[in-house]
Amino acid sequence: MSVTVIGIGADGWDGLPPASRAELASCEVLMGSSRQLDLVPGDVERVPWPSPLVPALPDLLARHAGRRVGVLASGDPMFHGIGTTLVRLLGRDRVRVVPHPSSASLACARLGWALDDVTVVSLVGKPAALLVPHLHPGRRVLVLGGTPREVAALAPDARLTVLEQLGGPGERVHDSLDDADPLHVLAVECGADGASLVPGRPDGLYEHDGQLTKREVRAVTLALLAPRPGELLWDVGAGAGSIAIEWCRTHPTCRAVAVERQPERAARITRNATALGVPGLEVVVGTSPAALDLEPPDAVFIGGGLTAEGVVERCWAAVKPGGRLVANAVTLESEAVLTRWHGLLGGDLGRIEVSRATALGGFTGWRPQMPVTTWAVTKESA
Protein backbone atom coordinates (compact mmCIF):
# COMPACT_ATOMS: atom_id res chain seq x y z
CA MET A 1 0.00 0.00 0.00
CA SER A 2 0.95 3.66 -0.22
CA VAL A 3 0.05 6.63 1.97
CA THR A 4 0.09 10.39 1.66
CA VAL A 5 1.37 12.35 4.64
CA ILE A 6 0.07 15.92 4.85
CA GLY A 7 1.59 18.48 7.16
CA ILE A 8 -0.85 20.74 9.00
CA GLY A 9 -0.29 23.62 11.39
CA ALA A 10 -2.11 24.97 14.44
CA ASP A 11 -4.12 27.17 12.07
CA GLY A 12 -5.72 24.02 10.66
CA TRP A 13 -7.66 23.98 7.42
CA ASP A 14 -7.44 27.73 6.90
CA GLY A 15 -3.63 27.60 6.84
CA LEU A 16 -3.38 24.82 4.24
CA PRO A 17 -2.42 25.64 0.64
CA PRO A 18 -4.67 24.39 -2.20
CA ALA A 19 -2.39 21.42 -2.93
CA SER A 20 -2.68 20.10 0.62
CA ARG A 21 -6.46 20.60 0.64
CA ALA A 22 -6.77 18.69 -2.62
CA GLU A 23 -4.76 15.78 -1.20
CA LEU A 24 -7.00 15.63 1.86
CA ALA A 25 -10.16 15.81 -0.24
CA SER A 26 -9.05 12.74 -2.22
CA CYS A 27 -8.47 10.53 0.85
CA GLU A 28 -10.87 7.73 1.74
CA VAL A 29 -9.52 7.37 5.27
CA LEU A 30 -7.63 9.88 7.37
CA MET A 31 -5.28 9.00 10.25
CA GLY A 32 -3.75 11.26 12.87
CA SER A 33 -4.06 12.46 16.44
CA SER A 34 -7.52 13.44 17.63
CA ARG A 35 -6.43 17.07 17.72
CA GLN A 36 -5.25 16.97 14.12
CA LEU A 37 -8.32 15.12 12.86
CA ASP A 38 -10.56 17.79 14.40
CA LEU A 39 -8.83 20.44 12.25
CA VAL A 40 -10.11 18.95 8.97
CA PRO A 41 -13.76 19.40 7.85
CA GLY A 42 -15.80 16.82 5.93
CA ASP A 43 -17.16 13.35 6.53
CA VAL A 44 -14.11 11.28 5.60
CA GLU A 45 -13.49 8.21 7.77
CA ARG A 46 -11.16 9.17 10.62
CA VAL A 47 -8.84 6.86 12.54
CA PRO A 48 -7.23 8.31 15.68
CA TRP A 49 -3.76 7.07 16.49
CA PRO A 50 -3.62 4.26 19.06
CA SER A 51 -1.15 4.29 21.92
CA PRO A 52 1.55 3.10 21.69
CA LEU A 53 1.60 4.05 18.02
CA VAL A 54 4.64 2.52 16.33
CA PRO A 55 3.99 -1.16 17.21
CA ALA A 56 0.38 -0.81 16.02
CA LEU A 57 1.17 0.84 12.68
CA PRO A 58 1.70 -2.29 10.49
CA ASP A 59 -1.68 -3.85 11.43
CA LEU A 60 -3.43 -0.49 11.28
CA LEU A 61 -2.23 0.19 7.76
CA ALA A 62 -2.91 -3.39 6.65
CA ARG A 63 -6.57 -3.05 7.67
CA HIS A 64 -6.94 -0.22 5.16
CA ALA A 65 -4.96 -1.74 2.30
CA GLY A 66 -6.33 -0.80 -1.11
CA ARG A 67 -7.80 2.50 0.09
CA ARG A 68 -6.47 6.03 -0.33
CA VAL A 69 -4.95 6.65 3.09
CA GLY A 70 -4.01 10.11 4.29
CA VAL A 71 -1.94 10.75 7.41
CA LEU A 72 -1.93 14.09 9.22
CA ALA A 73 1.31 15.35 10.73
CA SER A 74 2.18 18.47 12.69
CA GLY A 75 4.17 20.84 10.49
CA ASP A 76 6.83 19.14 8.40
CA PRO A 77 6.23 15.35 8.54
CA MET A 78 9.93 14.67 7.94
CA PHE A 79 11.10 16.85 10.84
CA HIS A 80 10.84 14.68 13.98
CA GLY A 81 7.51 13.54 12.53
CA ILE A 82 5.47 10.52 11.51
CA GLY A 83 6.73 10.79 7.93
CA THR A 84 10.14 9.37 8.83
CA THR A 85 8.53 6.44 10.66
CA LEU A 86 6.32 5.60 7.68
CA VAL A 87 9.25 5.76 5.26
CA ARG A 88 11.18 3.30 7.43
CA LEU A 89 8.14 1.01 7.55
CA LEU A 90 6.92 1.18 3.95
CA GLY A 91 9.89 2.49 1.95
CA ARG A 92 10.24 5.89 0.32
CA ASP A 93 8.47 4.85 -2.90
CA ARG A 94 5.23 4.15 -1.00
CA VAL A 95 5.09 7.38 1.02
CA ARG A 96 4.18 10.72 -0.51
CA VAL A 97 4.88 13.74 1.71
CA VAL A 98 3.21 17.13 1.46
CA PRO A 99 5.08 19.31 3.98
CA HIS A 100 4.03 22.35 5.97
CA PRO A 101 6.31 24.84 7.79
CA SER A 102 7.88 23.11 10.78
CA SER A 103 7.58 24.35 14.34
CA ALA A 104 11.30 25.15 14.22
CA SER A 105 10.83 27.35 11.13
CA LEU A 106 7.93 29.18 12.74
CA ALA A 107 9.81 29.64 16.02
CA CYS A 108 12.87 31.07 14.28
CA ALA A 109 10.62 33.39 12.27
CA ARG A 110 9.10 34.76 15.48
CA LEU A 111 12.45 35.10 17.27
CA GLY A 112 14.51 36.42 14.36
CA TRP A 113 16.92 33.49 14.68
CA ALA A 114 18.79 31.92 11.77
CA LEU A 115 17.40 28.41 11.42
CA ASP A 116 20.68 27.07 10.07
CA ASP A 117 22.48 28.22 13.22
CA VAL A 118 20.08 26.66 15.74
CA THR A 119 20.25 23.23 17.39
CA VAL A 120 16.92 21.40 17.58
CA VAL A 121 16.45 18.77 20.29
CA SER A 122 13.35 16.60 20.57
CA LEU A 123 12.38 15.51 24.08
CA VAL A 124 9.07 14.01 22.97
CA GLY A 125 8.80 10.77 24.89
CA LYS A 126 12.46 11.05 25.91
CA PRO A 127 14.34 11.99 29.09
CA ALA A 128 15.12 15.68 29.52
CA ALA A 129 18.78 14.85 30.25
CA LEU A 130 19.31 14.47 26.48
CA LEU A 131 19.44 18.25 26.34
CA VAL A 132 22.61 18.51 28.45
CA PRO A 133 25.24 17.90 25.70
CA HIS A 134 23.70 20.70 23.60
CA LEU A 135 24.00 23.45 26.20
CA HIS A 136 27.04 25.50 25.23
CA PRO A 137 27.87 29.14 25.98
CA GLY A 138 26.07 31.52 23.65
CA ARG A 139 24.31 28.81 21.65
CA ARG A 140 20.63 28.82 20.71
CA VAL A 141 18.56 25.67 21.10
CA LEU A 142 14.96 24.85 20.21
CA VAL A 143 13.40 22.14 22.38
CA LEU A 144 10.43 20.12 21.12
CA GLY A 145 8.53 18.59 24.01
CA GLY A 146 9.77 18.88 27.56
CA THR A 147 8.36 21.29 30.12
CA PRO A 148 9.76 24.76 30.80
CA ARG A 149 10.47 23.81 34.41
CA GLU A 150 12.56 20.73 33.62
CA VAL A 151 14.51 22.55 30.90
CA ALA A 152 15.14 25.50 33.22
CA ALA A 153 16.48 23.09 35.84
CA LEU A 154 19.05 21.77 33.35
CA ALA A 155 20.03 25.25 32.12
CA PRO A 156 19.62 27.58 35.12
CA ASP A 157 21.59 30.43 33.56
CA ALA A 158 19.80 30.30 30.19
CA ARG A 159 17.05 32.55 28.90
CA LEU A 160 13.89 30.59 28.03
CA THR A 161 11.09 31.66 25.71
CA VAL A 162 7.87 29.65 25.37
CA LEU A 163 6.18 29.69 21.96
CA GLU A 164 2.67 28.23 22.02
CA GLN A 165 0.28 27.24 19.22
CA LEU A 166 2.59 28.65 16.54
CA GLY A 167 0.72 29.80 13.46
CA GLY A 168 -2.69 29.33 15.06
CA PRO A 169 -5.25 31.77 16.45
CA GLY A 170 -4.11 30.96 19.99
CA GLU A 171 -0.44 31.74 19.35
CA ARG A 172 1.37 33.16 22.37
CA VAL A 173 5.04 33.98 23.02
CA HIS A 174 6.10 34.51 26.64
CA ASP A 175 8.74 33.67 29.27
CA SER A 176 6.56 32.14 32.00
CA LEU A 177 7.65 28.70 33.21
CA ASP A 178 4.17 27.68 34.30
CA ASP A 179 1.02 26.52 32.48
CA ALA A 180 2.52 26.15 29.02
CA ASP A 181 0.14 24.96 26.31
CA PRO A 182 0.85 21.30 25.37
CA LEU A 183 1.57 22.42 21.79
CA HIS A 184 4.68 24.49 22.41
CA VAL A 185 8.33 24.98 21.50
CA LEU A 186 10.96 26.14 23.99
CA ALA A 187 13.65 28.52 22.82
CA VAL A 188 16.81 28.37 24.92
CA GLU A 189 19.51 31.04 24.76
CA CYS A 190 22.37 29.43 26.65
CA GLY A 191 24.32 31.33 29.27
CA ALA A 192 27.95 30.94 30.22
CA ASP A 193 27.64 27.39 31.55
CA GLY A 194 28.18 24.35 29.38
CA ALA A 195 30.68 21.57 28.86
CA SER A 196 33.02 20.75 26.01
CA LEU A 197 32.28 17.72 23.87
CA VAL A 198 35.99 16.94 23.58
CA PRO A 199 36.84 13.76 25.53
CA GLY A 200 38.73 14.11 28.79
CA ARG A 201 36.10 15.50 31.15
CA PRO A 202 37.32 16.22 34.72
CA ASP A 203 37.46 13.09 36.85
CA GLY A 204 35.43 14.80 39.57
CA LEU A 205 32.33 14.80 37.35
CA TYR A 206 32.10 11.02 37.69
CA GLU A 207 30.77 9.06 40.62
CA HIS A 208 33.21 6.17 41.05
CA ASP A 209 34.91 3.81 43.49
CA GLY A 210 38.38 4.23 42.04
CA GLN A 211 37.67 2.18 38.89
CA LEU A 212 37.82 5.14 36.52
CA THR A 213 39.86 5.73 33.38
CA LYS A 214 41.58 9.00 34.30
CA ARG A 215 40.96 12.02 32.12
CA GLU A 216 44.34 12.11 30.29
CA VAL A 217 44.21 8.40 29.50
CA ARG A 218 40.52 8.72 28.63
CA ALA A 219 41.22 11.45 26.08
CA VAL A 220 43.91 9.34 24.38
CA THR A 221 41.69 6.24 24.48
CA LEU A 222 38.77 8.04 22.80
CA ALA A 223 41.13 9.36 20.14
CA LEU A 224 42.24 5.77 19.42
CA LEU A 225 38.63 4.56 19.34
CA ALA A 226 37.87 7.34 16.83
CA PRO A 227 34.06 7.58 17.22
CA ARG A 228 32.04 8.47 14.13
CA PRO A 229 28.36 9.43 13.93
CA GLY A 230 25.99 6.47 14.20
CA GLU A 231 28.57 3.99 15.49
CA LEU A 232 28.17 1.53 18.37
CA LEU A 233 30.78 0.93 21.09
CA TRP A 234 31.19 -1.94 23.50
CA ASP A 235 32.79 -0.73 26.76
CA VAL A 236 33.85 -4.01 28.38
CA GLY A 237 34.68 -3.88 32.09
CA ALA A 238 33.20 -0.39 32.14
CA GLY A 239 33.87 0.58 35.78
CA ALA A 240 32.35 4.07 36.07
CA GLY A 241 31.35 4.11 32.39
CA SER A 242 33.46 7.12 31.46
CA ILE A 243 34.65 5.76 28.09
CA ALA A 244 31.12 4.81 26.97
CA ILE A 245 29.70 8.12 28.22
CA GLU A 246 32.24 10.29 26.43
CA TRP A 247 31.90 8.18 23.28
CA CYS A 248 28.16 8.95 23.27
CA ARG A 249 28.76 12.65 23.92
CA THR A 250 30.79 13.05 20.73
CA HIS A 251 27.63 12.90 18.57
CA PRO A 252 23.91 12.42 19.31
CA THR A 253 23.77 9.32 17.09
CA CYS A 254 26.69 7.51 18.75
CA ARG A 255 25.57 4.57 20.90
CA ALA A 256 27.32 2.45 23.50
CA VAL A 257 26.80 -0.64 25.63
CA ALA A 258 28.63 -0.66 28.96
CA VAL A 259 29.29 -4.17 30.27
CA GLU A 260 30.04 -4.41 33.98
CA ARG A 261 29.94 -7.49 36.23
CA GLN A 262 29.30 -5.69 39.53
CA PRO A 263 25.68 -4.51 39.95
CA GLU A 264 26.61 -1.54 42.14
CA ARG A 265 29.03 -0.26 39.51
CA ALA A 266 26.44 -0.83 36.80
CA ALA A 267 23.96 1.32 38.74
CA ARG A 268 26.66 3.96 39.09
CA ILE A 269 27.20 3.97 35.31
CA THR A 270 23.51 4.67 34.77
CA ARG A 271 23.63 7.60 37.18
CA ASN A 272 26.74 9.01 35.53
CA ALA A 273 25.23 8.68 32.07
CA THR A 274 22.08 10.54 33.09
CA ALA A 275 24.00 13.30 34.84
CA LEU A 276 26.25 13.85 31.81
CA GLY A 277 23.44 13.91 29.26
CA VAL A 278 23.49 10.46 27.64
CA PRO A 279 20.66 8.60 29.43
CA GLY A 280 20.27 6.25 26.47
CA LEU A 281 23.52 4.45 27.34
CA GLU A 282 22.74 0.73 27.66
CA VAL A 283 24.19 -1.03 30.70
CA VAL A 284 24.56 -4.81 30.77
CA VAL A 285 25.30 -6.54 34.07
CA GLY A 286 27.29 -9.69 33.51
CA THR A 287 30.70 -11.33 33.26
CA SER A 288 32.59 -11.26 29.97
CA PRO A 289 32.78 -13.04 27.60
CA ALA A 290 29.44 -14.69 28.48
CA ALA A 291 27.71 -11.28 28.61
CA LEU A 292 28.90 -10.27 25.15
CA ASP A 293 26.05 -11.77 23.11
CA LEU A 294 25.24 -8.28 21.83
CA GLU A 295 24.74 -6.31 18.63
CA PRO A 296 28.04 -6.33 16.68
CA PRO A 297 29.99 -3.16 17.48
CA ASP A 298 31.91 -0.68 15.35
CA ALA A 299 34.47 -0.34 18.14
CA VAL A 300 35.37 -2.12 21.36
CA PHE A 301 37.17 -0.84 24.43
CA ILE A 302 38.41 -3.38 26.98
CA GLY A 303 39.12 -1.60 30.22
CA GLY A 304 38.69 -4.54 32.57
CA GLY A 305 38.78 -8.32 32.40
CA LEU A 306 41.65 -8.57 29.92
CA THR A 307 43.08 -11.63 31.61
CA ALA A 308 39.77 -13.52 31.59
CA GLU A 309 39.79 -16.42 29.15
CA GLY A 310 38.15 -15.64 25.81
CA VAL A 311 37.42 -11.92 26.29
CA VAL A 312 39.79 -10.59 23.62
CA GLU A 313 38.83 -13.42 21.25
CA ARG A 314 35.12 -12.67 21.59
CA CYS A 315 35.60 -8.93 21.15
CA TRP A 316 37.83 -9.31 18.09
CA ALA A 317 35.41 -11.75 16.48
CA ALA A 318 32.45 -9.43 17.09
CA VAL A 319 33.87 -6.11 15.90
CA LYS A 320 32.78 -5.23 12.37
CA PRO A 321 35.25 -5.08 9.46
CA GLY A 322 36.87 -1.66 9.55
CA GLY A 323 36.16 -1.46 13.28
CA ARG A 324 38.60 -0.68 16.05
CA LEU A 325 39.59 -2.52 19.21
CA VAL A 326 41.39 -0.63 21.98
CA ALA A 327 42.51 -2.15 25.29
CA ASN A 328 44.27 -0.62 28.29
CA ALA A 329 46.40 -2.45 30.86
CA VAL A 330 47.87 -1.36 34.19
CA THR A 331 49.13 -4.69 35.56
CA LEU A 332 52.01 -6.82 34.31
CA GLU A 333 49.61 -9.71 33.70
CA SER A 334 47.21 -7.69 31.55
CA GLU A 335 50.14 -6.02 29.79
CA ALA A 336 51.43 -9.48 28.84
CA VAL A 337 48.04 -10.22 27.25
CA LEU A 338 48.29 -7.07 25.13
CA THR A 339 51.85 -7.87 24.12
CA ARG A 340 50.80 -11.33 22.95
CA TRP A 341 47.85 -10.02 20.96
CA HIS A 342 49.97 -7.29 19.43
CA GLY A 343 52.30 -10.02 18.20
CA LEU A 344 49.35 -11.89 16.66
CA LEU A 345 47.36 -9.05 15.12
CA GLY A 346 49.69 -6.08 14.95
CA GLY A 347 48.31 -2.63 15.58
CA ASP A 348 49.86 0.03 17.82
CA LEU A 349 51.27 -0.69 21.27
CA GLY A 350 52.05 2.29 23.45
CA ARG A 351 52.39 3.54 27.01
CA ILE A 352 50.87 6.58 28.68
CA GLU A 353 52.66 8.03 31.70
CA VAL A 354 51.10 11.00 33.50
CA SER A 355 52.33 13.01 36.47
CA ARG A 356 50.22 15.49 38.39
CA ALA A 357 51.40 18.37 40.55
CA THR A 358 50.64 17.78 44.24
CA ALA A 359 51.57 19.35 47.55
CA LEU A 360 54.95 18.26 48.89
CA GLY A 361 55.41 19.74 52.33
CA GLY A 362 55.30 23.48 51.79
CA PHE A 363 56.17 23.09 48.11
CA THR A 364 54.75 21.42 45.01
CA GLY A 365 56.09 18.30 43.34
CA TRP A 366 55.20 15.83 40.63
CA ARG A 367 53.34 12.65 41.62
CA PRO A 368 53.39 10.02 38.86
CA GLN A 369 50.23 8.06 38.12
CA MET A 370 50.36 4.35 37.29
CA PRO A 371 51.54 3.94 33.69
CA VAL A 372 48.94 2.59 31.26
CA THR A 373 49.79 0.35 28.32
CA THR A 374 47.50 0.78 25.33
CA TRP A 375 46.90 -1.46 22.34
CA ALA A 376 44.87 -0.30 19.35
CA VAL A 377 44.15 -2.38 16.26
CA THR A 378 41.81 -2.04 13.29
CA LYS A 379 40.09 -5.03 11.69
CA GLU A 380 40.73 -4.85 7.98
CA SER A 381 37.66 -4.65 5.75
CA ALA A 382 36.89 -7.79 3.79
N, C-alpha and C positions, 0 to 999 in steps of 0.2 A: 504494500500500500504506500501511498504518498500523502503528505500533509502540507498544509500551508500555515506558516506561523506569522501572525500579524501583530506588530507592535502597536500598543495603545498607551496613551498618556493619561494623567489624572483628569484632563479635560474631556476624556471620553470620545463619544461619537463626533461631537462638534470639532474636535481638534484633528480628526483624521482627514488626510487628503483623499481625493476621489479614487485613486488607485486602491487604497486600503479599503474604502467602503465597498468598492466593486468586488474585491476578493471576499469580504464578509458576506455580501449579498448572495454569492454563488455557493456558499457552504451549506451542506445538508445537516451537519452536526458541528457544534461549536464547543470546544473545551477550554477551560481556564479556571481561575479562582472565582469564587462567588462574586467578589467585588468587581472583577473584570467583566464577568458575564452580565452583570447588571448595567454596565455602561453601554451595551449594544441593544438597540431596539429591534423589534421584529419577533416572529414566532418560530424561529429556527430552534431545533432541538438543542438543549444545553446540557452539558455534562460537567459538573463541578469536579475539580481535582480531588481525588481521595488522599488520605494521609495514612502512612507515608506514600509519597507520590512515585518515586523512581521505581521501586519494586513492582508497583501495580501497572506501570505504563505498558509493557508488552501485551498483557491480557486486555487492557482497556482499548488499545488500538486495534487488536485483533477482532474484538467484538464489533467494530465498525468498519471492517475491511470492505472494500468495494464502494464506499460512500465518500463524498467530498468532505474531508475533515479539515476544519479550521481550528487553530490553537491561538489563543490570546496570550500575549506576553507584555509585561510592563516595559515600556520604552523599547530599547534595542534588544531583540531576542538573543543576539549573539554576544551580549555584554553581560556576563554573569546571569544569563537567562536560560529559559527552557529550550531555546533553539539549539544550543550546544549539546544538551542532553539528547535531543531528538536526532541530531546528526550522528552522534555516537551510536545510537540505537538502530537507526534505519539506514544510515549512509547519506552522504551529501546529495546524491542524485534523487533521493526520495523526499527531500525536505526543501520546500520553497519558503524563503524568508522575505517578508516585507517589513523593513525596519521603521522605527520611529525614533526621534531624538532620545538619547539615553538620559538617565537621571544625572550622570556625571556631566554631560554636555549642558544640561539645563542649569545645574549648580554652578558650573564655571561661568556661564553666561550671566547669572545673577551676581556673582562675586567679582567678575572682571579678571578671573584667573585664566592663565593659558592652559588649556586642557593637556597639551603635550608635555607640560612641566609639572603635572600633578600625579601623585601616586594614589591609586584606587585600591582599597582593601575591602573585601566583602566579609562581614561577620555573620551573614545570614546562616543560622543553624550551626555556627562555629564558635569556639571559645574566644573571648575578647583578647586574650593574651597574644593572639596572632598579630595584633597591631604593633606590639613592642618593637620588632626589628625595623619598622618603617618610621619610627619617631627619631628624626635627626634635626639638629639645629637649623632653623630657618626654612625647613621644608614644609610643603603644603600637602595635606592628605585628605582625601574624601573617603568617608567610611559608610558603607552600605550595611544596614542592620546595626545592631548594637545600640545600647541606650546612652544618652548623653552622660549619665552619672558614671557608668562603668568606663567609658572612654576618658572622662575627666580624671578618674582615679589613676589611669595608666599614664596620663600626660598632664600632671598637675600644673605645669607652667605654660601650657598651650592655651591659645585662644580658640574657643569652640563657637561655631555658628550652626544653628539648626535650620534646615530648609525643609519645610513641610509641603506636601501636596503640590509639588512643582508642576507648573503648567496648568493647574486646575483652578477653579473658582475659589477654592479654599486655601490657596497658596499663602504661606506665611514664612517670613525669615526673621529669626530672633536669636538671642543668646541665652535663653532660660534653659536650665538643666532639668526642669520638671515638666511633666505632662506633654511630652512630645507626641505628635500624631504618629500612628504606626507607620504611615507612608512618609518616611523622612530620609534625608541624607545629612550626615554630619561633616562639616568642614573643619579641619584641624590645621591651625597655623602653629607649628611647633616652636617651642621656646628654645632655651639654651641647652636643655638636657638632651640626652640621646647618646647611644653607644655606637662605636665603630663596628662595621661588619667584618673588618679584617681579623683573622684568627689571632688568638693570643690575649683573650680577655683576662683581666686581673684574677688571680687565684681566689681572692677574697669574695668574689661573686658566687662562688660555688659552695654549696653545703657538701662536706666530705668528711671522711674519717681517716684521711691521710692517703687514701688510694686515689690520687689525682695526678694526671699528666700536667706537669707544671707549665706555666704560660710560655716560656721560651721554647721548650721542647714541643709543646702543643702547636705553636706557630709553624715550626719546621715540619712537624708531622702532617699538618693540614696542607702545607705546600707540596709535600711528597704525594699525598693522596690526590691532589689536584681536582677538587670537586668541580663539576660542570652542571649546568641547569638540567633538572629532570633525573639526575642519577641517584642510585640507591647505595648506601653504605651499610656494611655490617661492622659494628663496633663490638669486638669479641673480648670479654673480660673488661666490661666498660667502666667499672669502678664508680666514679661520680658522673660519668656520661659526658665529660667535657668535649671529647673528640666528636661524638655524634651530634652534640648540641651545636658546636661551632661549624660543623659540616652543614647542618640544616640552615644555619643563619646566613650562609653565603648566598643563597638564592631561595625564594619562596617555593620553588618546585623541587628542591633537593630533599630527599627522604633518607631516613636512617632507622636501623634496628639496633638497639643496644641490648646485648646479651650479657647477663650477669647472674651468677649462681646464688648469690646471697640475697634473700628477699628484702632485707633492710636497705641494702645498697640499691636494689632495684627501685624501691619506693623513693629513695633519695634522688635517683636519676629523674623520675617523673616530676618531682618538685622542682628540681633545677631546670628542667626543660620548660615547665610552665612559667617560672620566674623570668627566664631569659627569652621568652617569646616564641618557642617552638613546641607547643603542647601536643602537636601531632606525632612527636617522636614515639616510636613503638618500642616498648620494653619487654623483653622475653626473659623470664626467670628460668634458668636451667643450666646444666653443666655441659660444656662443649667437649667433644663434638656432637654429642647426642642432641643438643638443643638447636643444631644448625640446619634443621630441615626447613629451610626458609626460601623465600623468593631469591633467585640468583642475583647477586649484587654486581654493581659496576666497580666497586672498590671494597676492600676489606682492611680493617685495622685490627691487629692483634695486640692488645695492651696487657692482657693477662692470660695465663693458661698455656703459655708457649711450650712448656715441658710436658703437657698432657699428651698422651698417645693419640695420634690421629688428627689433632687440631689443625696443624698447618696443611696436612694432606686434604682435609675436607674443605678448608677455605680456598686452597689453590684450585681444587677441582670445581668449586662452585662459581668462582669469579668469571665473569663473561670475557670472551676474547676482546683484547684491547683494554681490559680492566687492570687495576692496580692493586697490589697487596703490599702493605706496609706493616712492619712489626717492630716493636721496641723492646729492649732487654736491659735489665739493670743488675741481674745476677750472672755469675760465671756460668751457671748451668743453662740459663736461657740464652746467654750469648753464644754458647757452644751450639745450640740448636740453630741459631741464625747463621753461624759460620758454616755449618753443614749444608743448610739449604742454599746459601749463597754459592757454595761449590757445585751444587746440583743444578740450580736454575739461573745463576748469574744475578744480574741486577746491581744495585749500589749498596755497599756496606759502609757505614760511617759511624762516627761517635760525636756526641754532643756533650760538651763540658761547660758548665755554667757556674760562675761565682757571683755571689751577691754581697753587697756591702752591709756589714753588721757592726754593732757596737763592740769594741774591744777595750775594756777598761774605760778610760776617758777619751779614747780615740776611736777610729773607725778602721776596720780591716776587712779583707776579703774572706768569705766563708764559702768554700766550694760545695756545690751540690753533687749528689751521686752522678757519675757519668752515665749516659744512656747510649747504648748501641742501637743503631737503626739499620733496618734492611728494607729496601724498596725494590720491587720488581714488577714489570709489566708483562701480562700474558699476551703474547703475539696473536694478532688476528689470524684466523684461518685463511 
